[in-house]
Amino acid sequence: MGSEHQIAFFLRELASRNTQRRVAAAKGLGKVGRREHAWVLAETAGDPVPQVREAAAIGLGRLGVPEAGEKVLPLLMGDMDPWVRRRASLAAIHLELRGEGIVRAFTKLLDDPEYHVRINALVGLTALGVPGDVSTLVSLLGDPDGAVWGRARSLIYDLRDDPAVKAEVIRTAREGDGAARIEALTLLPRRCTERLLDSLLSGLRDPSPDVRIAVARRLSGVETPQIREALATALDGEQSPAVAARLLHMLEQPGDQQLIGPARRWLPDPVAGPAAAQALGEVDTGTAVEHLRGVIADTALPGPTRAAAAKAIGECGRWDAVWLLLPLLDDPDADVQTGAVDGLGSAVYNGLRLWERWPVANALVARLTADPSTAWRTGYALIGLADALPDLRRLADSTEDSQVRAAVLPLLVPEDRDSPGHGKYGAEEDVRRLLRGLDDLQEPVRYSAAVALQQWLKVGFALPPGRDAPPDRDAPPGRDALHDRLMALASDPSPRLRQAVAAVLEALADPGGPN
């Protein structure tokens, strides 16, 4: 506490005619005063000047005497001045005031014009564990300030078992406006969807595109002819690209030729175009694929749309898919190149024809070195393509780019014991490459090597025989030497590398694992 002469000075200054002196005195007394001075500040809260009332509220919060503030602070929370309301509500929170009066005061502040005051009201009601006015609280789900609607959402979630709160959330989800309805829809559990079905179907025609998207998202997973017909009807009349993209994703279905027309309509749009191309790929009929061929050939279309079409062509796996995609690896648009890589990856996953393997392997391996920044994506496309193994091994031994080394090492791990290209000699050489990767100067390579080694052991491949202290660094180490090397990496600064190393050590220690 402050000295007596400081307190006496502030008490005298509270009677000054100068506003700024009274303001400073109220704040100062809140800092250095004693418990009994809280009642002096409570009397000062009736000052005709807002700045002084604000300072009195600040001082009451600092002195921490709930009995002095329990009557005056609710009055100040209804003050005409927003700063007084803000400081008074904050002081009430600090003093942990309770009772019907303080609940009413916080409730009135829920729709205050000042967002800081609305935040304080929500914080206060949360501490009290009550909703205040339920309709006003739920309406705050649409508040433009994120700090407000976020706190309102949290309070509503905490009170989700309150019948009045639950009923208001359901009402808002059915017929609320804009953002409030969207948030209410996300708050309700999936089991409530059936109760909302009529309002959701009518919500597909809501004036707000954001509401239409939220309604469509809520309808996802409801597989009935009625819902599908309603979504298709909504798509036919939809004018918003964002909503159309959502509806196209939901209506994707193999062989549904009725989707071809709406998808074609949205192909030129930069927002909905990728979803339209993906939908055509899912339809996967001759007509749909013909449209996809036209998309990748039309350089006037947006890159992301052509990329989605390229990926869809690879997934469809028609006779000419590989030959359509390979030239796109040199397309001027980077998005299209990416789509071609993804499409070729799908073709590899689904199984290439014998005469397609070498051209695809050659093109993708070349892309690894030509564009190291996309090495990981290209590497995913190469998974399972044994024809690429010789070149991948060469890159693992010779490339200077760490991104390429990191992407290549996992590709050396066989998918199972019967994978082609992994004979005894090849397996021994590949595991040497993984072990060398553990000592790489670049963390991504060390991490990739550890993950690959874990997968190697998981597949069931044994480590090659070797001595525990090889003079030649390239000779395969025994389990003890490998264990020591891994233990050294267990203190690496990289958390993910430490986690990967721990997994390898666990696999080595497993008595039932590979030996």
N, C-alpha and C positions, 0 to 999 in steps of 0.2 A: 504494500500500500504506500501511497505517497505520504509526504510529511504533512503535518497539520496546517502549515502556512499555505501549502499548495491548495489544499481542500478549501480553506477559508477564502482564498483568492477566487476560486471558481464559484463558490457560493455567492460571493459579492457580485461577480460578473454576470450571474444569471439575472440580476435585477437591472442590468445596464440597459440604456435606451438604444445602444448600438447593436444592430442585428448580428453582425459578424462576431462581436464579443460574446453575445449570448450563445451563438452556435459553438464557438470554441470552448466556452465554459461547460456546456452540456457534454461535449465529447470528452473534454479533459476530466470531468467528474466521473464519467463512465470508466476512465482508465485508472484513476488513482483513488476514487471514493471508496467508502465502506458500505456495508449492507444497508445501513439506515438512510444512505443518500439516494437509494433507488426510489424512495417515495418523493423525494424532492424532484427527481427527474420525471416522475409520473405527473406531478403538478405542472411541470414545465411543458408537458405534452399538450397543454391547452393553449400554448402561445399562439397569437394570431398570425405569425410568420411561418410559412411552410418549412423553411430551412431550419428553424429552431425545433419544430416538431420532429423533423427528420433526425436531427442531432439527438434529441431526447430518446427517440426509438433506438438509435445506435447505442447510446449510453445504457439504456435498460438491458439491451442484449448483452453488453459487456459485463455489467455488474452481476448478472446471473441470479436475480431474486424473482422467482416466478410470481410470488404473492403481490409484488409491486406492479407487475405488468399484466396480470390476468384480466383486469378490467379496462385499462387504458389502451393496451395494444389492439384488442379487437376493434375499438373505436378508430384508432389510427389506421387500421387496415381498410377502413371505409373512407379514408380521407380523400378530398378532391385532388390532391397532388399525387402524381404517380410515384415520385421518389419517396414520399412519406409512406405510401402503401407498401412499396418495395422493402424499405428498411424495417417497417413495423412487422411485416410478415416474416422477414428473416429473423428478427429478434424473437418472435413467437416460436419459431422453429428451434432456435438456440435454447430457449427457456423450457422447451418441451411442454408447452401449455396444453391443457386438455379441457374437456367439457363441451357442452352444447354450444356455448357462445363462440368458442374458438373454431368449432366445426362450421358453424354458420358463416363466420368471417372468412375462412378459407374457401368455403363453397362459393361465396359471392365473387371471389377473385378468380374463379375458374375461367370466366369469360372476360377478364380484364383486358383492356386495349394494349397494355404493356406486357410483352412476352416474358420479361423477367419476373413479373408479378404472377403470371400464370404458372411459371415454373415453380415459384415458391409455394403457390397454392397446392400444386401436385405433390411437392416434397412434404408439405405439412400433412396433407390427407393420407399420404403413404405411411408416414410415421404413426398416424392415428389408426390406420387400418380401416378407413371408411371411404366410401366413394363420393361423399358430398351429394351433389345433385347428379343422379345417374345419367340423365339425358345429356346434360352439359358435359359430363366427363367423357362419355362415348363420342360426342361430337368432336372432342379434341383430337380424335384419331385423324381428322382431316386438317389439323392445324398446320399452317405453312412452315412453322418453325420446327425443325427436327428435334430439338431438345424438349419441346412441349409434347408433340405427339408420341415421342419415344417414351417419355415418363408416363403419359396417359396409358399407353399400351401396356407398360409394365404393371401399373396399378390395376388395370382391368384384368390382366392375367392373374395377378395375385388374388383378385376377388372373383375369379371365374365361377366359383361355386355359389355365389350370392344370386338368388333367384332373380332379383330386380336387374342386376348387372347382366346376367345371362339373357334375359328377355330383351333388354335394350340392344345388346350386341346382335341378337338374331333379327330384331326389327331393322337395325341399321344395315345389316347384310342383305336384307330383302328390299328395302326401299330407301336407303340412305343416299346421300349425295357424294359424288366424287371420291376424294381420297379417304373419307371416313368409311364409305362402303367397302372400298378395296381392303383397308386394314381389318375391318370387321370380318370380311370373308376369310382372311388369313388366320384370324384368331380362332375361328370355329373349327372343331375337329372334323375329320372326314365323315364321321358317322352322321353329321348333321346335313350332309348334302341332299339326301332324299327329302328332308323337310323343306329345303330351299328350292327344290327343283323347278317349280312354276316360276318363281321370281328369277331364277338363273336363266331360264329360257327367255323370259321377257327382257332380262338384262343384256342379252345379245343385241338388243336394239337401243341400248342406253346411249344418250348423246355423247357421253365421254368415251373416247377410245381406250383410255386406261381402265375404265370400268369394264368395258367389253372384253379386254384382255384378261382381267382378273376373273370375270365370270367364266370365260372359256377355260382358264386354267383350273378353276374349281370343277368344271365339268369333265376334265380329263380323267380317264379311268372309269367313267360311267359308260359302259359299252351296251347300249341298247339301240335298236333301230330308230326309236323316237329321237334320241339325242343326236345320232348321226345325221338324220334328216334335218334336224334343226340347225346343226352346224353347217351342213352343206347349203341350206337356204341362206343362212347368215353370210357365208362366203360369197354367194352369188351377188348379194347386194352390198357387200362391204366396200368402203371407199378408203379406209385407212390402211396403208401398207403394213404397219406394225401389227394390226389386228389380223390382217390377211395372212401374214407369216405364221402367226400363232395357229390360226384355223387350218392352214395347209399342213402344218406339222401334226395336228390332231387327226386330220382326215387321211393321213398316209395309210394306204392299205394295198397289199399286192393285188394286182389285177383289176382294181377299181377304175374302169375306163371313164366313168363319169367325172373323175377328178382331172382328166386331161384338159378339158376346156378351161376351167377356172385357173389351173396352173399356167397354161399358156398365156392367159390374160396378164398374169403378174410377172412373167419372165423379164420384161424390160425394166421393171422397177428395181432400183438399187437396194431397197430395204427388203422387199418380199421376194425378189428374184431368186436368191439362194434357196429359200424354202420351197419355191415353186419347182426348181430343178431337182431338189431332193425328193419332192413328192412324185415327180415324173419317174425318177429312178425307182422308187418304191412300187409304182404301178407296174413297171417292167414288162410292158407289152411292146410289140413291134412299133406301134404308132408313138408311144411315149419315148422310146429310145431314139426314134428318128428325130423327134423334136430336140432331144439332148444333143444329137450330132450337129444339128443346126446351131445350137447355142454355142458350142465350143468353136465352131467355125466363124461365128459372127463377132468380129473384133470390136464392133460398136457397143456390144453389151458390156455391163460392168464386170470387172475382173472377178469379184467374189461370186457372181452368178455363173460365170464360165468355169470357175474353180469347182463350184458345187456340182455342175454338170459333169465335169471330168471325173470327179470322185464317184458320182452315180453311175457313169458308164463303166468304170472299173468294177463296181459292185454288181452291176447287171451281168457282166462277163460274156457279152456277145462275141461272136467270132472275130470281129474287127476291133475289139476294145483296146488291146495292147497296141495295135498299129495306129490307132487314133491318139492314144495317150503319149506315146514316145516322142512325137514331134513337139508336143506341148511343153516338154522339159526345157525347150529353148524359146518359149514364148516370151515376148518383151514384158509381159505383166507377171510380177512375182507371185501374185495370188493364183494365177492360172498354173504356174509351175508347181506350186504347193498342191493344188488340186490334182494335178497329174501324178505327183508322187503318191498322194493318198489313194488315188484310183489304181495305180500299179500295185500298191501295197495290198489293196483288196483283192486284186487279181492273183497275186502271189498266195495270199491266204486261202483263197478258194481253189487254187491249183492251176498252174499254167500248163499249157500244152507243151509237148516236148520241144517243138521248134520255136517256142516263145521264151524259153528259159534263158538261153544265152544272151539274146538281145536285151532282155529286161535286166539281167544281172550286170551286163556291161554298162548299160546306161545309168543305172542307179549307183554303181560303184564310182563311175566317172563323176557323178554329181556330188558324191561325198567330198572329193578333193576340190571340185570346182567351186563349191559353195559350202565351206565348213560351218557357216552360221546356221545352216539347216541340217547339219549332220545327224542330229538325233532323229528328226522326222524321217529322213532318208533311211536311217538305220532301221526304224520300225518297219518300213516297207520291205526291207531285205530279210526280215525274220523268216527262217524256214527255207530260204532259197539256197540250196546246197551248191548250186553252180557258181555262186559268188565267193565261196570259201577260199579258193586259192588267192584271189585278189584281196580279200579281206585280211588274210594272213600276211600278205605282202605289206599292206598298209599298216597293220599292227607293228610290223618290224621296222618300217622305214619312214613313215610320215612324221613330220615335225610339228604338225598342228595338233594341239592337245585335245581340241574338240572332236577331231576325227578319231584320235586314239581312244578317247572315252566312249565314243559311239560304237566303235568296231569291236571292242573287247567282249561285250555281252553277246555279240553275234557269233562268237566262236563256241558258245556253249550249245551242245545239242539239245533238242527238245525232248528226246527220249533215247533209250539205248539203241533203237533201230534207225536213228537218223542217218541218212547217207552222208558220206564225206568225212566220217569220224572214225577211221580205222585206228589200229593201235598206235602206229607211228604218229598219225595226225593228232590223236588225243594227247599224246605225251608232249608234242610240240606246242599244242594249244594251251595246255596247263602251264607250261613254262612261260608263255606269253602273259598269262594271267598273273603269275607270281612276279614277273618283272614289273608288271603294272603296279603292284603294291609299293614299289620303291620309286615310282615316277615322281618328278618334282612338282607336278600339277595335281592339286586336290581332286578335280573332277575325274582324272584318270585313276587315281588311287581308289576313289570311291567306286568307280565303275568296275575296277578289277575285283574289289572285295565282294560286290554284289554278284558279279559273274562267277566268282569262285564259290560263293554260297549256293548258287544255282547249279553249278557243276556237281557239288556234293549231293544236292537234293535230288538230281536226276539219278544218282546212284553210281556215278563214275568214280573209281578209286584214283587216288593220287598215284602217279608213276613211281616206280621204285627209285630210290636214290639214297645218298649218304646224308647223315645229319650235319656234316660240316664240309660241304663240297668246296674244293679249292677253286673250281670253275664256277663263276656266278651263274652261268647258263645251265649248269647241270641241275637236274631236279632235286630239290631238297627233300629230306625225309620229314616225317610228321613233327619231330621235335624241333627241327630247324624252322619249319613253317610256323609252328606254335610260337617260337621266340620272335619271329618277324611280326606276327600278328599282335603279340603282346606289346611290342614297341609302338605299333600303330594305335593301340588302345588308348594312348594318351595324346593322340593327334588333336589339334585345336578344333577340327571340324566335327560338330556333333553328329552329323549324318554318317560320317566315315566311322566314328567310334561305334555307332549303332550297327553298321554293316559288319564291322570287324567282330563285334560281340556275337553276331549271328553265325559267322563262320567258325568262331571258337566253339560255340555251342554245338554246331554240326560235327566238328572234329571230336568233341568230347562225348558225343552220343555213342554209347556202346553198340547200339543197334544200327548205327549209320555206316557209311562206307569206310572201308579200311584200305 
